[in-house]
Amino acid sequence: MIGRREFIALIGGATAWPCVLASASEKVRRVGVLANEAWAPLEGLRQGLDELGYVEGRNLQLEYRYAEGQTEKFPALAAELVGLPVEVIVTVGTPASLAAMRATKSIPIIAQSGDPIASGLAASLAHPGGNLTGMSSQATDVEGKRLQLLKELLPDLSRVGVLANPANPYTKFALENARRGADILGLKLEVVELSTADGVDEALQPLSRLRPDGVLVIADPFLLGERTRIAEFMTQNRLPSMFTFHEHVLAGGLMSYATNYRELFRRMAPVVDKVLKGADPGDLPIEQPTQFELTLNLKTAHELGIEFPSSLLARADEVIE
């Protein structure tokens, strides 16, 4: 015979059973992330998924794979994610995106890349086709805009060194964009290539010999990973430089004009959600950036003996002192 207290405890426990069962039966969604490094803006993806009810440790498992500056590792890392398997692969940068696309034709890919059409990732922005959609992080005239801002800082600018990674397919299209902007501004570009971590110091030496009036660093995950060494070199050699990622300036670079990548990855979360719920990625439009942020580093400017004009300071989204 059950006493009153035992009966109440039993009834109370029974009311909790559906919650326990629901939690235990909740499907854990496995999402792969293929990138060069554990980049801080990637937290935007986790944040966005959390806002949609995907909580790590409860119903979400994020599988991260990083190439750590070795682009040749991307195919094996992509194959590893496919083999787990994951339900969706989020990629950071064109090399990672291409590796994922070659590794699977069935697992949906949500790609962040510079120019998905020119790089062969998508048939069009409106209808990417295949198993891929995502976010484009560059606008068509952005390199020209960066050169324009550099010239606003340096009115006598005429020769610009361009640091680029030839191993990234996006580089070709970014250089074409930069050359168009340079023609409009009457600038001469001289390209210096850097693609391996072992050769950073040697690859940068031509810039010190060329002595350009300024330097433009093309957007690339590998070059971003080497941001500290690149920024130190530019300062030591008194080379005013325009960068393509905010983190370059945090590492000591002079200035950047860049997409807000944390927000970009947060905006990728609803796309992941749609795909997990059955949407065909090839039918989901690739979104383009609508806002770029100007970041200036006053400390680096002082070390270079440069003063930012009031016109740039007034438009800056962030000024690092």
C-alpha positions as CSV (number, residue, x, y, z in Angstrom):
1,M,0.0,0.0,0.0
2,I,1.4,3.5,-1.0
3,G,1.3,6.3,1.6
4,R,0.3,9.8,0.8
5,R,3.8,11.2,0.5
6,E,4.9,8.4,-1.8
7,F,1.8,8.9,-3.9
8,I,2.5,12.6,-4.3
9,A,6.2,11.9,-5.1
10,L,5.1,9.4,-7.7
11,I,2.6,11.8,-9.3
12,G,5.3,14.6,-9.3
13,G,7.8,12.3,-10.9
14,A,5.4,11.2,-13.6
15,T,4.8,14.8,-14.6
16,A,8.5,15.1,-15.3
17,W,8.8,12.0,-17.4
18,P,7.6,13.6,-20.7
19,C,10.3,16.3,-20.4
20,V,13.0,13.7,-19.7
21,L,11.9,11.6,-22.6
22,A,11.6,14.5,-24.9
23,S,15.2,15.6,-24.0
24,A,16.5,12.1,-24.4
25,S,14.9,11.7,-27.8
26,E,16.0,15.1,-29.2
27,K,18.1,14.5,-32.2
28,V,21.7,15.8,-32.1
29,R,22.5,17.6,-35.3
30,R,26.2,17.3,-36.4
31,V,27.6,20.2,-38.3
32,G,31.1,20.3,-39.7
33,V,33.2,23.5,-39.9
34,L,36.2,23.5,-42.3
35,A,38.5,26.5,-41.8
36,N,42.1,27.6,-41.7
37,E,42.2,28.4,-37.9
38,A,40.0,28.8,-34.8
39,W,39.1,32.3,-35.9
40,A,37.2,34.4,-33.4
41,P,34.4,35.5,-35.8
42,L,33.4,31.9,-36.2
43,E,31.8,32.3,-32.8
44,G,29.0,34.2,-34.7
45,L,27.9,30.8,-36.2
46,R,27.6,29.2,-32.8
47,Q,25.8,32.2,-31.5
48,G,23.3,32.3,-34.4
49,L,22.6,28.6,-34.1
50,D,22.1,29.0,-30.3
51,E,19.5,31.8,-31.1
52,L,17.6,29.3,-33.2
53,G,17.5,26.6,-30.5
54,Y,20.6,24.6,-31.5
55,V,22.6,24.3,-28.3
56,E,26.0,22.6,-28.2
57,G,26.1,19.7,-25.8
58,R,22.3,19.2,-26.1
59,N,21.1,19.0,-29.7
60,L,24.1,20.3,-31.6
61,Q,27.6,18.9,-32.2
62,L,30.0,21.2,-34.1
63,E,32.9,19.3,-35.7
64,Y,35.8,21.7,-36.4
65,R,38.7,20.9,-38.7
66,Y,41.5,23.4,-39.3
67,A,44.3,23.4,-41.9
68,E,46.5,25.7,-39.8
69,G,48.2,27.4,-42.7
70,Q,48.6,24.3,-44.8
71,T,46.1,24.6,-47.7
72,E,47.0,21.2,-49.0
73,K,45.4,19.6,-45.9
74,F,41.9,20.8,-46.8
75,P,41.0,17.8,-49.1
76,A,41.8,15.3,-46.3
77,L,40.0,17.3,-43.7
78,A,37.0,17.6,-45.9
79,A,37.0,13.9,-46.5
80,E,37.2,13.4,-42.7
81,L,34.1,15.4,-42.2
82,V,32.3,13.5,-44.9
83,G,33.3,10.2,-43.3
84,L,31.9,11.0,-39.9
85,P,29.4,11.9,-41.4
86,V,28.2,15.4,-40.7
87,E,24.8,16.7,-41.9
88,V,26.1,20.0,-43.1
89,I,29.6,21.5,-43.8
90,V,30.2,25.1,-43.2
91,T,33.4,26.3,-45.0
92,V,35.6,29.4,-44.5
93,G,37.3,30.7,-47.5
94,T,37.6,29.6,-51.2
95,P,40.2,26.8,-50.7
96,A,38.1,25.1,-48.0
97,S,34.9,25.5,-50.0
98,L,36.4,24.0,-53.1
99,A,37.8,21.1,-51.1
100,A,34.4,20.4,-49.5
101,M,32.7,20.6,-52.9
102,R,35.1,18.0,-54.3
103,A,34.7,15.8,-51.3
104,T,30.9,15.4,-51.5
105,K,28.0,15.9,-53.9
106,S,25.4,15.0,-51.3
107,I,26.1,16.7,-48.0
108,P,25.0,20.3,-48.1
109,I,27.7,22.9,-48.0
110,I,27.2,26.4,-46.6
111,A,30.3,28.3,-48.0
112,Q,31.9,31.6,-47.1
113,S,34.0,32.7,-50.1
114,G,35.2,35.8,-51.8
115,D,33.7,35.3,-55.3
116,P,31.7,32.0,-55.5
117,I,30.8,32.4,-59.2
118,A,34.3,33.2,-60.4
119,S,35.8,30.5,-58.2
120,G,33.5,27.9,-59.8
121,L,31.6,27.2,-56.6
122,A,28.2,28.3,-57.8
123,A,26.3,28.7,-61.1
124,S,24.8,32.0,-60.0
125,L,24.1,33.9,-56.8
126,A,20.3,33.5,-57.1
127,H,20.5,29.7,-57.9
128,P,23.8,28.3,-56.9
129,G,22.9,24.8,-57.9
130,G,24.3,21.5,-56.7
131,N,24.7,21.0,-52.9
132,L,26.1,24.4,-52.1
133,T,24.9,27.9,-51.0
134,G,26.3,30.4,-48.5
135,M,27.7,33.9,-48.2
136,S,30.0,35.9,-50.5
137,S,32.3,38.1,-48.4
138,Q,33.5,40.5,-51.1
139,A,31.7,43.1,-53.2
140,T,32.7,43.5,-56.9
141,D,34.5,46.8,-56.4
142,V,35.9,46.3,-52.9
143,E,39.6,46.2,-53.9
144,G,39.2,49.5,-55.8
145,K,37.6,51.0,-52.7
146,R,40.5,49.8,-50.5
147,L,43.0,51.5,-52.9
148,Q,40.9,54.6,-52.9
149,L,41.0,54.7,-49.0
150,L,44.8,54.2,-49.1
151,K,45.2,57.1,-51.5
152,E,43.0,59.2,-49.3
153,L,45.5,58.6,-46.5
154,L,48.5,59.0,-48.8
155,P,47.7,61.7,-51.5
156,D,51.1,61.1,-53.3
157,L,50.4,57.3,-53.6
158,S,51.5,56.0,-57.0
159,R,53.2,52.6,-56.5
160,V,51.3,49.9,-54.5
161,G,52.7,46.6,-53.5
162,V,50.1,43.8,-53.4
163,L,50.6,40.9,-51.1
164,A,48.7,37.8,-52.4
165,N,48.4,34.1,-52.0
166,P,48.6,32.4,-55.5
167,A,47.4,29.1,-54.0
168,N,43.9,30.6,-53.4
169,P,41.8,30.7,-56.6
170,Y,40.0,33.8,-55.3
171,T,43.3,35.7,-55.6
172,K,43.2,35.9,-59.4
173,F,39.8,37.6,-59.4
174,A,40.7,39.9,-56.5
175,L,43.8,41.0,-58.5
176,E,41.7,41.7,-61.5
177,N,39.5,43.9,-59.4
178,A,42.5,45.7,-57.9
179,R,44.0,46.4,-61.3
180,R,40.7,48.0,-62.5
181,G,40.7,50.2,-59.4
182,A,44.3,51.0,-59.9
183,D,43.7,52.1,-63.5
184,I,41.0,54.5,-62.4
185,L,43.2,56.0,-59.7
186,G,46.4,56.1,-61.8
187,L,48.3,53.6,-59.6
188,K,50.9,51.0,-60.5
189,L,50.6,47.7,-58.8
190,E,53.5,45.3,-58.1
191,V,52.4,41.8,-56.9
192,V,54.4,39.9,-54.3
193,E,53.3,36.3,-53.6
194,L,53.2,34.4,-50.3
195,S,51.7,30.9,-49.9
196,T,53.6,28.9,-47.3
197,A,54.3,29.6,-43.6
198,D,58.0,28.4,-44.0
199,G,58.6,31.2,-46.5
200,V,57.0,34.2,-44.9
201,D,60.1,36.1,-44.2
202,E,61.7,35.4,-47.5
203,A,58.5,36.1,-49.5
204,L,58.1,39.5,-47.8
205,Q,61.6,40.7,-48.6
206,P,60.7,41.9,-52.1
207,L,58.4,44.4,-50.6
208,S,61.3,46.0,-48.7
209,R,63.4,46.1,-51.9
210,L,60.5,47.5,-54.0
211,R,59.8,50.2,-51.4
212,P,56.2,50.9,-52.7
213,D,54.3,53.9,-51.4
214,G,51.8,51.6,-49.8
215,V,50.7,47.9,-49.6
216,L,47.4,46.2,-50.3
217,V,47.0,42.7,-48.7
218,I,44.5,40.6,-50.6
219,A,41.9,38.6,-48.6
220,D,43.0,35.1,-47.9
221,P,42.7,32.8,-44.8
222,F,46.4,31.8,-44.9
223,L,47.5,35.5,-45.0
224,L,45.1,36.1,-42.1
225,G,46.7,33.4,-40.1
226,E,50.1,35.1,-40.6
227,R,48.7,38.5,-39.6
228,T,51.1,39.1,-36.7
229,R,54.3,38.5,-38.8
230,I,52.9,40.5,-41.7
231,A,51.9,43.4,-39.5
232,E,55.3,43.5,-37.8
233,F,57.1,43.4,-41.2
234,M,55.0,46.3,-42.5
235,T,55.7,48.4,-39.4
236,Q,59.4,47.6,-39.3
237,N,59.8,48.5,-43.0
238,R,57.6,51.6,-42.6
239,L,55.1,50.4,-45.2
240,P,51.6,51.9,-44.9
241,S,49.2,49.0,-45.5
242,M,45.6,48.3,-46.2
243,F,44.3,45.0,-45.0
244,T,41.2,43.0,-45.7
245,F,40.4,41.7,-42.3
246,H,39.7,43.5,-39.0
247,E,42.0,41.1,-37.2
248,H,45.0,42.3,-39.2
249,V,44.6,45.7,-37.6
250,L,44.2,44.2,-34.1
251,A,47.5,42.5,-34.7
252,G,49.2,45.8,-35.5
253,G,48.3,46.5,-39.1
254,L,47.6,50.1,-40.1
255,M,44.1,50.0,-41.5
256,S,41.4,47.6,-42.9
257,Y,38.2,47.9,-44.9
258,A,36.5,44.6,-44.2
259,T,33.2,42.7,-43.9
260,N,32.0,42.1,-40.4
261,Y,32.7,38.4,-40.4
262,R,31.2,37.6,-37.0
263,E,27.9,39.0,-38.3
264,L,28.4,37.2,-41.6
265,F,28.8,33.8,-39.8
266,R,25.8,34.6,-37.5
267,R,23.7,35.2,-40.7
268,M,24.8,31.7,-41.9
269,A,23.0,30.1,-39.0
270,P,19.5,30.5,-40.5
271,V,20.8,29.0,-43.7
272,V,22.1,26.0,-41.8
273,D,18.7,25.7,-40.1
274,K,16.8,25.7,-43.4
275,V,19.1,23.0,-44.8
276,L,18.8,20.8,-41.6
277,K,15.0,21.1,-42.1
278,G,15.2,19.8,-45.6
279,A,15.7,22.8,-47.9
280,D,17.8,22.2,-51.1
281,P,21.0,24.3,-50.7
282,G,21.2,24.8,-54.5
283,D,17.9,26.6,-54.4
284,L,18.9,29.0,-51.6
285,P,20.4,32.3,-52.9
286,I,24.0,33.2,-51.9
287,E,23.9,36.4,-49.9
288,Q,26.3,39.3,-50.5
289,P,27.7,41.7,-47.9
290,T,25.9,44.9,-47.4
291,Q,28.2,46.6,-45.0
292,F,32.0,47.1,-44.7
293,E,33.8,48.5,-41.7
294,L,36.8,50.8,-41.7
295,T,39.3,50.2,-38.8
296,L,42.2,52.4,-38.1
297,N,45.2,51.8,-35.8
298,L,46.5,55.1,-34.3
299,K,49.4,53.5,-32.6
300,T,50.7,52.0,-35.8
301,A,50.2,55.3,-37.6
302,H,52.3,57.0,-35.0
303,E,55.1,54.4,-35.4
304,L,55.0,55.0,-39.2
305,G,55.0,58.8,-38.8
306,I,51.5,59.0,-40.4
307,E,48.5,61.1,-39.4
308,F,45.1,60.0,-40.4
309,P,43.1,62.8,-42.0
310,S,39.9,63.9,-40.3
311,S,37.9,62.6,-43.2
312,L,39.0,59.1,-42.5
313,L,38.7,59.4,-38.7
314,A,35.1,60.6,-39.1
315,R,34.2,57.6,-41.2
316,A,36.0,55.0,-39.1
317,D,33.9,52.3,-37.5
318,E,36.7,51.6,-35.0
319,V,39.8,53.5,-34.0
320,I,42.4,51.5,-32.1
321,E,44.6,53.7,-29.8
